[in-house]
Amino acid sequence: MEIGIVGLGRMGGNIARRLMKGGHKVAVFDKNPDAMRALASEGAKPADSLRNMVTTLKAPRVVWIMLPSGAVTENAINELSCYLTAEDTVIDGGNTYYKDDVRRAGELKSKRIHYVDVGTSGGIWGLERGYCMMIGGEEFVVERLDPIFSTLAPGAGTIPKTKERHDRDPRVENGYMHAGPVGAGHFVKMVHNGIEYGLMQAYAEGFHILRSRSADTLPEGHRYDVDLADVAEVWRRGSVITSWLLDLTSMALAEHGALDNFSGYVEDSGEGRWTVEAAIEGAVPANVLSAALYERFHSRIERSFADRLLSAMRSKFGGHVEGRPPVGNKS
């Protein structure tokens, strides 16, 4: 298929690359000329404006937006809506608030432009591993775009099939799903990221407890100078708490055991807040996810080893850079 990619950052550029490796024709636009040149050297067709990118695509056109949530994405979609025509499709693959998806889809519907929201997980590893995708939109539009999604998805790989999954959507076993109408994809991804906050916090606190066990304030016979990198590595192998996040934690600890290269200032990108808001709207108790969100706020006041480990995990899976220079306590 032909597709335009807007936004060639940590994930957008690799989405374009994976699609090109899969045989798709890709046009690209980004305000960073270096990012454009890099993709052009690999076979993408660069455009110097959104208007010109649209003109290079055959109708019905498909344009994937991979920009930060909020005004940047809003402005890009508004401008694209001036150039796209009936039966074209806008895909928002960023971390957009699902209620914004519903509103935007309604605005584009008056022009008969389709809107699909794709919650995309895979971070900076997606080019190699593929992207787990949670998709919202009209069924026939999602089916029409399946060649794009199937190329980006990780595939079944070596993961054993779950028993009793008879007569269920086979796309799920390949790493992507049609979650429902517009907004459903980003809603599922939002909760995914809320859970991610909780998992990361649990690992961070656990390793902080292990690290604190060598403190001089403890009785000598109760002190343990445990090698955290070795703990992470052994837990990766047969433990019930193994996960990709633990893999990345092991990598970070092996590289910099004390994590002094991180300040521990932990950002939240929105999804954790929205997940807690959704829990409140549904009167659902979400003690762990709420506490994990609040700890990220706390990290900006007083930072600990646990906070530095959170920063290290974010750096490993998403290439996230800490927002501010280190200040405050680094216990």
VEXMAR-329296 format. One line per 8 residues: their letters; for each residue x, y, z of C-alpha. Coordinates in pm, 1 decimal, m for minus. Layout:
a	X:Y:Z ~ ...;
This chain:
meigivgl	0.0:0.0:0.0 ~ 88.7:367.7:m15.5 ~ 97.2:565.3:307.9 ~ 213.7:902.2:431.3 ~ 390.0:927.0:768.1 ~ 385.3:1258.7:954.3 ~ 635.2:1275.6:1240.5 ~ 966.8:1090.4:1215.6;
grmggnia	1071.9:1084.8:1579.2 ~ 1162.5:786.7:1798.6 ~ 872.6:576.3:1670.7 ~ 749.9:744.7:1351.4 ~ 1076.7:698.3:1166.8 ~ 1095.5:329.0:1249.7 ~ 731.0:276.5:1156.2 ~ 817.8:416.1:813.6;
rrlmkggh	1122.4:188.0:791.4 ~ 930.8:m124.7:889.8 ~ 661.6:m47.7:633.1 ~ 919.6:3.8:359.0 ~ 1086.9:m326.2:450.3 ~ 744.0:m482.7:412.1 ~ 711.0:m353.8:57.2 ~ 488.9:m50.0:115.9;
kvavfdkn	549.0:284.3:m54.8 ~ 602.2:555.5:203.9 ~ 591.4:934.6:178.2 ~ 720.8:1127.0:479.4 ~ 700.3:1471.9:632.3 ~ 874.1:1616.3:936.0 ~ 987.9:1963.3:1033.7 ~ 1333.7:1819.1:1101.3;
pdamrala	1515.6:1810.7:764.7 ~ 1775.9:1561.5:893.4 ~ 1502.9:1309.3:975.5 ~ 1358.9:1359.3:627.8 ~ 1695.6:1309.0:458.6 ~ 1764.5:992.1:656.3 ~ 1435.2:832.6:546.4 ~ 1478.2:956.1:189.6;
segakpad	1816.9:780.3:170.9 ~ 1637.6:457.3:265.4 ~ 1371.3:484.6:m2.8 ~ 1098.4:707.9:138.9 ~ 959.3:995.2:m65.8 ~ 1011.1:1320.9:127.8 ~ 770.5:1614.2:106.9 ~ 835.5:1973.7:206.5;
slrnmvtt	477.9:2027.9:329.0 ~ 168.6:1834.9:429.8 ~ m4.7:1955.9:114.6 ~ 272.3:1822.6:m109.4 ~ 283.9:1493.1:77.6 ~ m89.2:1442.4:15.2 ~ m45.9:1511.9:m357.4 ~ 209.9:1230.8:m386.5;
lkaprvvw	m37.3:968.9:m258.9 ~ m296.5:787.3:m467.4 ~ m660.6:803.1:m360.6 ~ m798.7:678.0:m133.3 ~ m510.0:820.1:66.3 ~ m382.5:701.7:403.5 ~ m186.3:934.0:633.2 ~ m42.5:814.1:965.9;
imlpsgav	17.7:1086.7:1226.2 ~ 291.4:1004.7:1479.2 ~ 323.5:1325.6:1680.9 ~ 296.9:1420.3:2050.5 ~ m58.9:1430.5:2180.0 ~ m231.0:1765.6:2207.8 ~ m200.4:2080.0:1998.5 ~ 70.2:1948.0:1763.1;
tenainel	m143.6:1653.9:1653.2 ~ m459.5:1866.8:1650.7 ~ m301.8:2123.2:1418.4 ~ m163.0:1858.6:1183.8 ~ m501.2:1686.9:1147.7 ~ m678.9:2017.8:1095.3 ~ m437.6:2110.2:817.4 ~ m456.3:1766.6:655.8;
scyltaed	m835.8:1787.1:651.0 ~ m802.5:2077.5:409.0 ~ m615.3:1862.3:155.8 ~ m768.4:1516.6:196.7 ~ m1087.6:1416.8:17.1 ~ m1374.8:1171.0:57.7 ~ m1273.2:811.8:151.4 ~ m921.9:915.4:258.8;
tvidggnt	m813.5:802.5:606.6 ~ m625.8:970.2:890.0 ~ m455.8:733.8:1136.6 ~ m345.8:874.9:1471.0 ~ m83.7:640.5:1614.0 ~ 30.0:862.4:1901.2 ~ m85.7:866.2:2261.8 ~ m397.7:1074.0:2203.7;
yykddvrr	m677.5:1110.9:2459.7 ~ m959.9:886.1:2340.2 ~ m1227.1:1154.9:2384.2 ~ m1033.1:1374.0:2140.3 ~ m1048.0:1085.2:1890.9 ~ m1427.3:1074.6:1910.4 ~ m1452.3:1450.3:1854.4 ~ m1206.0:1454.3:1564.8;
agelkskr	m1374.4:1161.6:1392.5 ~ m1703.9:1348.6:1407.7 ~ m1545.8:1660.0:1257.6 ~ m1385.0:1464.8:972.3 ~ m1701.0:1265.7:902.0 ~ m1867.4:1574.2:755.7 ~ m1599.8:1561.8:483.1 ~ m1635.1:1183.3:449.7;
ihyvdvgt	m1278.0:1141.8:572.5 ~ m1225.6:833.2:787.8 ~ m1044.0:840.3:1120.4 ~ m865.9:547.4:1286.8 ~ m693.9:560.1:1624.6 ~ m408.1:319.0:1689.3 ~ m263.0:273.3:2034.7 ~ 93.0:176.3:1946.9;
sggiwgle	331.0:0.5:2185.1 ~ 685.7:m99.2:2102.2 ~ 891.4:209.7:2168.6 ~ 1231.9:239.4:2007.1 ~ 1245.8:m140.8:1961.5 ~ 954.2:m158.9:1719.1 ~ 1159.8:m171.8:1401.0 ~ 1313.4:m499.8:1513.0;
rgycmmig	1037.0:m645.9:1732.0 ~ 726.0:m503.1:1566.5 ~ 450.6:m297.7:1725.5 ~ 163.7:m416.4:1942.5 ~ m139.6:m221.9:1819.2 ~ m484.1:m154.6:1962.2 ~ m705.5:m13.6:1686.8 ~ m1027.1:187.5:1696.3;
geefvver	m1239.6:268.7:1392.1 ~ m1502.4:147.7:1148.7 ~ m1467.7:m222.5:1072.8 ~ m1449.6:m189.8:694.8 ~ m1185.4:84.2:717.3 ~ m972.4:m118.0:958.1 ~ m999.5:m421.8:730.3 ~ m894.8:m213.7:430.7;
ldpifstl	m584.5:m101.5:619.8 ~ m494.5:m452.3:736.6 ~ m185.3:m481.5:510.5 ~ m35.9:m186.8:702.0 ~ m117.2:m324.6:1044.2 ~ m6.9:m678.4:965.7 ~ 330.2:m547.1:844.9 ~ 386.4:m339.9:1157.1;
apgagtip	272.6:m611.8:1398.0 ~ 527.7:m843.3:1560.3 ~ 359.2:m1162.1:1437.9 ~ 295.3:m1477.3:1640.5 ~ 665.6:m1549.2:1689.0 ~ 753.3:m1823.3:1936.2 ~ 490.1:m1734.8:2197.6 ~ 276.9:m2044.2:2265.4;
ktkerhdr	m89.0:m2014.6:2177.1 ~ m330.0:m1970.7:2465.9 ~ m557.3:m2270.1:2515.3 ~ m932.0:m2234.3:2457.0 ~ m892.4:m1944.2:2211.7 ~ m1114.8:m2117.0:1959.0 ~ m1295.0:m1906.6:1695.5 ~ m1142.0:m1579.8:1815.0;
dprvengy	m989.0:m1300.8:1607.0 ~ m656.8:m1439.9:1470.9 ~ m512.3:m1089.6:1442.0 ~ m474.0:m1078.0:1818.8 ~ m225.9:m1365.8:1818.3 ~ m15.6:m1166.6:1572.4 ~ 2.5:m865.4:1802.9 ~ m279.3:m634.5:1688.5;
mhagpvga	m650.3:m605.0:1750.8 ~ m956.2:m412.9:1640.7 ~ m1068.8:m293.8:1983.1 ~ m1393.3:m130.5:1870.6 ~ m1522.7:199.3:1728.4 ~ m1324.4:523.1:1716.3 ~ m1154.0:592.6:2048.6 ~ m1147.9:230.5:2162.4;
ghfvkmvh	m790.8:176.3:2044.7 ~ m649.6:466.7:2239.4 ~ m867.7:381.3:2539.3 ~ m717.3:30.8:2557.3 ~ m365.5:173.4:2508.9 ~ m433.8:431.0:2781.8 ~ m514.2:157.0:3032.4 ~ m210.6:m38.5:2904.5;
ngieyglm	10.4:257.5:2995.7 ~ m159.8:297.0:3332.5 ~ m75.5:m66.3:3407.1 ~ 277.8:m0.9:3282.1 ~ 312.9:271.0:3547.5 ~ 213.9:19.6:3816.6 ~ 448.5:m254.2:3693.1 ~ 741.1:m16.8:3668.1;
qayaegfh	673.3:119.0:4016.0 ~ 662.9:m231.7:4162.8 ~ 999.2:m321.6:4010.3 ~ 1149.4:11.3:4117.2 ~ 1036.7:m21.6:4478.4 ~ 1143.8:m385.7:4501.1 ~ 1495.6:m313.0:4378.5 ~ 1515.6:m12.9:4609.7;
ilrsrsad	1435.3:m241.6:4905.5 ~ 1710.0:m481.2:4795.6 ~ 1958.8:m197.6:4758.1 ~ 1879.5:m50.4:5100.9 ~ 1960.8:m378.9:5274.6 ~ 2330.4:m292.8:5296.0 ~ 2266.3:17.9:5506.8 ~ 2492.8:73.6:5809.6;
tlpeghry	2185.2:141.1:6023.1 ~ 2088.7:m228.1:6009.5 ~ 2232.8:m493.7:6241.5 ~ 2546.2:m637.6:6083.8 ~ 2400.5:m987.8:6058.3 ~ 2097.2:m854.3:5869.8 ~ 2288.4:m665.1:5603.9 ~ 2304.9:m805.3:5250.1;
dvdladva	2508.9:m647.8:4973.9 ~ 2303.5:m800.4:4693.1 ~ 2415.1:m759.1:4331.0 ~ 2105.8:m600.5:4174.9 ~ 2212.0:m671.9:3817.7 ~ 2242.7:m1040.8:3904.3 ~ 1903.0:m1040.3:4076.9 ~ 1738.8:m890.0:3770.4;
evwrrgsv	1912.3:m1141.6:3547.5 ~ 1817.0:m1445.8:3753.3 ~ 1455.1:m1327.4:3778.8 ~ 1443.9:m1311.9:3399.0 ~ 1496.9:m1687.8:3386.5 ~ 1199.3:m1891.0:3505.5 ~ 1060.3:m1642.4:3758.8 ~ 686.8:m1567.7:3769.9;
itswlldl	761.9:m1193.2:3752.0 ~ 957.4:m1208.6:3426.5 ~ 863.7:m949.0:3162.6 ~ 1014.2:m728.3:2895.9 ~ 1032.9:m448.4:3151.7 ~ 1244.9:m677.4:3368.6 ~ 1465.6:m749.4:3065.5 ~ 1523.0:m376.3:3023.7;
tsmalaeh	1581.3:m333.4:3397.5 ~ 1848.4:m602.3:3386.0 ~ 2011.9:m424.5:3093.5 ~ 2011.7:m88.5:3272.8 ~ 2155.6:m231.0:3595.4 ~ 2428.0:m420.3:3409.6 ~ 2532.8:m99.0:3234.4 ~ 2519.4:137.8:3534.7;
galdnfsg	2456.8:m38.3:3865.0 ~ 2408.0:277.9:4072.0 ~ 2211.7:449.6:3792.2 ~ 2398.8:772.0:3864.5 ~ 2354.2:868.0:3501.4 ~ 1984.0:931.6:3580.4 ~ 1846.8:1208.3:3800.1 ~ 1523.0:1027.4:3882.4;
yvedsgeg	1295.5:1303.8:3752.1 ~ 1014.5:1088.0:3611.7 ~ 772.5:1239.6:3362.1 ~ 419.2:1120.5:3302.7 ~ 299.3:1148.2:2943.4 ~ m74.1:1173.8:3015.4 ~ m203.1:819.7:2989.7 ~ m158.8:746.8:3361.5;
rwtveaai	m366.7:1051.0:3453.2 ~ m634.6:962.2:3198.1 ~ m649.0:605.0:3328.0 ~ m710.0:726.8:3683.0 ~ m975.9:968.5:3551.8 ~ m1147.5:679.6:3371.7 ~ m1136.7:476.5:3693.0 ~ m1307.6:762.0:3875.8;
egavpanv	m1570.9:794.0:3600.9 ~ m1644.9:422.1:3629.7 ~ m1619.8:414.2:4011.7 ~ m1344.7:151.9:3978.8 ~ m1088.3:130.7:4262.0 ~ m740.3:169.2:4114.4 ~ m514.3:187.4:4418.6 ~ m192.1:66.6:4255.5;
lsaalyer	m224.7:269.4:3935.2 ~ m312.7:586.1:4128.9 ~ m18.6:541.6:4366.6 ~ 220.2:484.2:4074.3 ~ 104.3:808.6:3913.0 ~ 147.1:1002.7:4237.7 ~ 498.5:862.7:4281.8 ~ 592.0:1017.7:3948.4;
fhsriers	475.4:1351.9:4083.2 ~ 677.7:1291.2:4401.4 ~ 990.4:1213.2:4198.0 ~ 1001.0:1575.3:4085.8 ~ 1039.5:1689.0:4446.5 ~ 1258.4:1423.7:4608.2 ~ 1434.4:1153.7:4407.1 ~ 1546.6:809.3:4510.7;
fadrllsa	1712.7:503.5:4362.1 ~ 1364.1:374.9:4275.9 ~ 1297.7:692.9:4077.9 ~ 1628.7:658.6:3895.7 ~ 1533.1:301.1:3802.8 ~ 1200.2:428.9:3666.6 ~ 1392.4:679.0:3453.7 ~ 1623.5:401.8:3334.8;
mrskfggh	1329.8:182.7:3229.6 ~ 1165.4:470.0:3040.9 ~ 1492.2:538.7:2862.7 ~ 1534.6:173.5:2766.1 ~ 1191.1:104.0:2619.8 ~ 1102.0:443.0:2477.3 ~ 1417.3:649.5:2452.0 ~ 1260.1:899.9:2693.2;
vegrppvg	1493.5:1173.8:2814.1 ~ 1451.4:1318.9:3162.3 ~ 1283.1:1655.9:3162.5 ~ 1508.4:1845.9:3400.7 ~ 1861.1:1835.4:3540.5 ~ 1911.0:1650.5:3870.4 ~ 1826.5:1837.0:4189.1 ~ 1718.4:1730.8:4537.2;
nks	1779.1:1408.4:4726.5 ~ 1935.8:1109.5:4546.7 ~ 1916.5:853.4:4826.7;
